[in-house]
Amino acid sequence: MIKKKLTMLGLAGVLALVTGTAAAGGHGLRVGVEGAYPPFSWKEADGTLKGFDIDMAMEVCKRLNRECVLVEQEWDGMIPALLAKKFDTIIASMSITEERKKKIDFTVKYYNTPAKLVAKKGASFDGTAAGLNGKRLGVQRATTHQCSAEKLFPGAELVLYATQEEVWQDLAAGRLDAQLSDSLQAYEGFLALDAGSGFDFLGDAIDDVECQGVGAGFAVRKEDSALRDQLSQIILDIRADGTYKAMNDKYFAVDIYGN
């Protein structure tokens, strides 16, 4: 549960992509997004941001009657940027964990999918701590998956990456033995593509609530409780009126809301 690399307008590591006529600091809702985590968020060749998280952000802004200001941010700087008030909320597949709640607050969840390992088909090792002992295990840095990897596979050689796309590239190139990430992103963003044709899930879903949390939510600063409650209600409304299903079915073959 998962999150980039642009510097512009004097904001180190941050690119504000303004939709409509809104400007940061005006009446727009500034939303921190990642742009490198398909099918939840990615960038087209022309720089347009697409994906489930992006659709969620746009729907939220519409219901708040505010213009969307999408601010692209590297994942490991996402929470510091929120605290520095570079945006108002994060909609970027950020898992709700007790550790993160020490610094920021969350809405209710908007989806919940498990983590899984991916390795080459017919791998000679299994997805246990013993099986991954001495193996090169790739994860995206500063994610819940890094937390789980350090906790559950202490004997693995952990290789950290700035983006999930870089993890897939090195796995496909044979520079990693396995990787750990969100199972749905792994399937849609790698296994279902040509690049992932020689790979498969390794072992069962990772059951680690301590690290993985209880689903992904929109993140806000602790003092912004009114915004948190507004966003939570919008998530519930989207879920209740059929809008969520339409967005879900646009990208996924299963209901990703979870239990």
C-alpha positions in Angstrom: 0.0 0.0 0.0 1.7 1.9 -1.4 4.4 5.6 -3.3 8.2 12.1 -8.0 11.2 13.2 -9.7 10.6 16.7 -11.1 11.9 20.1 -9.9 10.2 23.2 -11.2 9.3 26.8 -10.2 11.8 26.7 -7.4 10.1 23.9 -5.4 12.7 21.3 -4.9 11.4 17.9 -5.9 7.9 19.1 -6.4 5.9 19.9 -9.6 2.5 21.6 -9.3 0.3 20.5 -12.1 -2.7 22.9 -12.1 -6.0 21.8 -13.5 -8.4 24.5 -14.6 -7.8 28.0 -13.4 -6.8 27.3 -9.8 -3.5 28.3 -8.4 -1.8 27.1 -5.2 -2.8 29.2 -2.4 -6.1 30.1 -4.0 -9.4 28.3 -3.7 -8.0 25.1 -5.2 -7.5 21.9 -3.2 -3.8 21.0 -3.5 -3.4 17.3 -3.7 -0.1 15.4 -3.3 0.1 12.6 -5.9 2.9 10.3 -7.0 2.6 9.7 -10.8 4.7 6.6 -10.8 2.5 3.9 -9.4 0.3 2.4 -12.1 -2.6 1.7 -12.2 -3.2 4.0 -9.3 -1.2 6.9 -10.8 1.0 7.3 -13.8 2.0 10.0 -16.4 1.2 9.9 -20.1 3.8 11.0 -22.6 2.4 14.5 -22.6 2.7 14.8 -18.9 -1.0 14.2 -18.1 -1.6 12.3 -14.8 -3.9 9.3 -15.0 -5.0 6.5 -12.7 -7.4 5.5 -10.0 -5.9 7.9 -7.4 -6.1 10.7 -9.9 -9.7 10.0 -10.6 -10.4 9.9 -6.9 -8.7 13.3 -6.5 -10.7 14.8 -9.3 -14.0 13.5 -8.0 -13.2 14.8 -4.5 -12.5 18.3 -5.9 -15.7 18.2 -7.9 -17.8 17.4 -4.8 -16.0 20.1 -2.8 -16.6 22.5 -5.6 -12.9 23.3 -5.7 -10.4 23.2 -8.5 -7.8 20.5 -8.3 -4.1 21.4 -8.0 -2.2 18.1 -8.4 1.2 18.3 -6.9 3.6 15.6 -8.0 5.9 14.6 -5.2 8.6 11.9 -4.7 7.2 9.2 -2.4 9.8 9.5 0.4 9.2 13.2 0.7 5.4 13.0 0.7 4.7 13.3 4.4 7.4 16.1 4.9 5.8 18.0 2.0 2.4 17.7 3.6 3.7 19.0 6.9 5.4 21.8 5.1 2.0 22.8 3.6 3.0 22.2 0.0 -0.3 20.6 -0.4 -3.5 20.0 1.6 -4.0 16.3 1.3 -2.3 13.2 0.0 -4.2 10.9 -2.4 -1.5 8.5 -3.3 -2.3 5.0 -2.0 -0.8 5.8 1.4 -1.5 3.0 3.9 -3.1 4.0 7.3 -0.6 2.9 9.9 -0.1 3.7 13.6 3.4 4.9 12.9 2.3 7.4 10.3 -0.6 8.5 12.5 2.0 9.8 15.0 2.7 12.6 12.5 -0.4 13.0 10.3 -4.1 12.0 10.2 -6.1 10.0 7.8 -9.6 9.7 6.4 -11.5 6.4 6.4 -10.0 3.9 4.0 -10.7 4.1 0.3 -9.3 0.7 -0.6 -7.4 -2.2 1.0 -5.4 -4.8 -0.9 -2.7 -7.1 0.5 1.0 -7.2 -0.2 2.7 -10.1 -2.0 6.1 -11.2 -3.1 6.9 -11.5 -6.8 9.7 -13.6 -8.3 10.6 -15.6 -11.4 8.2 -18.4 -12.3 9.6 -21.7 -10.9 12.0 -19.9 -8.5 14.2 -22.3 -6.5 13.3 -20.6 -3.2 10.0 -20.0 -1.4 8.5 -16.9 0.1 9.6 -17.6 3.7 12.2 -15.9 5.8 14.5 -19.0 5.3 13.8 -19.0 1.6 14.7 -15.4 1.1 17.9 -15.6 3.3 20.7 -14.1 1.3 18.4 -13.2 -1.6 18.2 -9.7 -3.1 14.8 -8.4 -2.2 13.6 -5.1 -3.8 11.2 -2.7 -2.3 10.2 0.9 -2.7 11.9 3.1 0.0 9.8 4.6 2.8 6.8 2.4 2.2 5.0 -0.1 4.4 6.5 -2.8 2.3 10.0 -1.8 3.4 8.7 -2.1 7.0 7.4 -5.6 6.3 10.5 -6.7 4.4 12.8 -5.6 7.3 10.5 -7.3 9.9 9.7 -10.6 8.1 12.8 -11.2 5.9 15.7 -10.1 8.1 18.2 -12.4 6.3 17.4 -10.9 2.8 19.6 -8.3 1.2 17.2 -5.4 1.0 17.6 -3.2 -2.0 15.7 0.1 -1.8 14.3 2.2 -4.7 12.8 5.6 -5.1 9.9 4.3 -7.2 8.1 1.1 -7.7 8.8 1.3 -11.5 12.5 1.1 -10.7 11.9 -2.1 -8.7 10.1 -3.7 -11.7 12.9 -2.7 -14.0 15.6 -4.3 -11.9 13.5 -7.4 -11.2 12.9 -7.9 -15.0 16.6 -7.3 -15.6 17.6 -10.0 -13.2 19.3 -7.7 -10.7 16.8 -8.8 -8.0 15.7 -12.3 -6.8 12.3 -11.0 -5.6 10.3 -7.9 -4.7 7.6 -7.0 -2.2 4.7 -4.7 -3.0 1.0 -4.3 -3.2 -0.5 -7.3 -4.9 -2.9 -5.4 -7.1 -0.3 -3.0 -8.3 2.0 -5.9 -8.9 -0.5 -7.6 -11.1 -1.8 -4.6 -13.0 1.5 -2.8 -13.2 3.9 -5.7 -13.9 2.6 -9.3 -14.1 -0.2 -8.5 -16.6 2.3 -6.8 -18.9 4.8 -8.3 -21.3 7.7 -7.4 -19.0 6.2 -9.6 -16.3 5.4 -12.6 -18.4 8.2 -14.7 -16.8 7.2 -13.8 -13.3 4.6 -14.8 -10.8 3.5 -14.3 -7.2 5.6 -16.1 -4.6 3.8 -17.4 -1.6 0.6 -16.1 0.1 -0.5 -12.6 0.8 1.5 -10.9 3.6 -0.6 -10.6 6.7 1.2 -7.8 8.6 -1.2 -5.2 10.0 1.5 -3.6 12.1 3.4 -2.5 9.0 0.8 -2.6 6.3 -2.0 -0.9 8.2 -5.7 -1.1 7.6 -6.0 0.1 4.1 -5.2 3.3 2.1 -6.6 6.6 3.1 -6.3 10.3 2.2 -3.7 11.9 4.5 -4.1 15.4 6.1 -2.3 17.4 8.7 -3.5 16.7 12.3 -4.9 20.2 12.7 -7.1 19.9 9.6 -9.7 17.8 11.2 -12.6 19.6 9.4 -11.0 18.7 6.0 -10.4 15.1 7.1 -14.1 14.7 8.0 -15.2 16.3 4.7 -13.0 13.9 2.8 -14.1 10.9 4.8 -17.7 11.7 4.1 -17.0 12.1 0.4 -15.4 8.6 0.3 -18.4 7.1 1.9 -20.7 9.0 -0.5 -18.7 7.9 -3.5 -18.9 4.3 -2.3 -22.7 4.5 -1.6 -23.9 6.2 -4.8 -22.1 3.9 -7.4 -19.4 6.3 -8.4 -16.7 4.2 -6.6 -17.8 1.1 -8.6 -17.5 2.9 -11.9 -14.0 4.2 -11.1 -13.0 0.8 -9.7 -14.2 -1.1 -12.8 -12.4 1.3 -15.0 -9.1 -0.1 -13.7 -9.7 -3.4 -11.9 -11.5 -6.7 -12.4 -12.3 -7.0 -8.7 -13.6 -4.7 -6.0 -10.5 -3.3 -4.3 -12.3 -1.8 -1.3 -11.6 -4.9 0.7 -13.1 -6.1 4.0 
